[in-house]
């Protein structure tokens, strides 16, 4: 280790990908606890360390050391990974591994955010020892990185989450909410499932793994799954929209190819519940808490 690294003041944490969904929640959770941290971004941002995983340059890290680093940055768009797997792998495998090696050499503990996409979704509640059979490029890239962590003995906990949702409508949930507030039908898949996690509980789990210097693979999931159509109906009910506006329909291969669909989305998460004392909640309980914070029909008039 270089002399500069040995004499550097050690900050509590580094968030690689601080402007990602989970990165933002990690930052707010650490801030509330009064814990000093830095975050990276590939976009120019005040206070952020510049880092593009497609072509990592570590000049900004000179003189810095961290107790733990949370590796959140990735190309997470499944279709983008499938269209250009080589470009996605430069970020999700090669660049990420370069960053983790650099940080490990400086004595940093690591928490790597993997994905439930390492499974094919055909087996209910797979645990951490279940065989991995990814159906898409993103899942294969995450599995490749997991294997490299084990092979190289990097000081890392590998956290495999299911679907992470924010306390405000994003993605498909934002689309449904916009449709409903305009009095239009919200069409949701009746044959696709999700096992939702609140981003805040995801952040707490990652921090706990880092604080305890955990190693190996860990699952985080709701206790069960439900269909996207059921989730949309729950959102309409919670926000006071007419339930009849939600329409469940099976998706076609053209709409969502089978490589992106899981029959079973939930993971067995008893290990993290037992070891870290985290509560594993039913999917409906997770969604009810999240949807309670979404704008209600009376607060969100059509534009």
Secondary structure, DSSP 8 states (H G I E B T S, - for coil): --HHHHHS-EEEEEEETTTSHHHHHHHHHHHHTT--EEEEESS--TT-EE--TTS---GGGTT-EEEEEEE------HHHHHHTHHHHHIIIIIIHHHHHHHHHHTT-EEEEE--GGGS-S-STTB-TTS-----SHHHHHHHHHHHHHHHHT-SEEEEEE-EEE-SS--HHHHHHHHHHHTT--EEEESS-EE-EEEHHHHHHHHHHHHHTT--EEEEE--SS-EEHHHHHHHHHHHHT--GGGEEEE---TTTS-GGG--S---B--HHHHHHH------HHHHHHHHHTTS--GGGS---
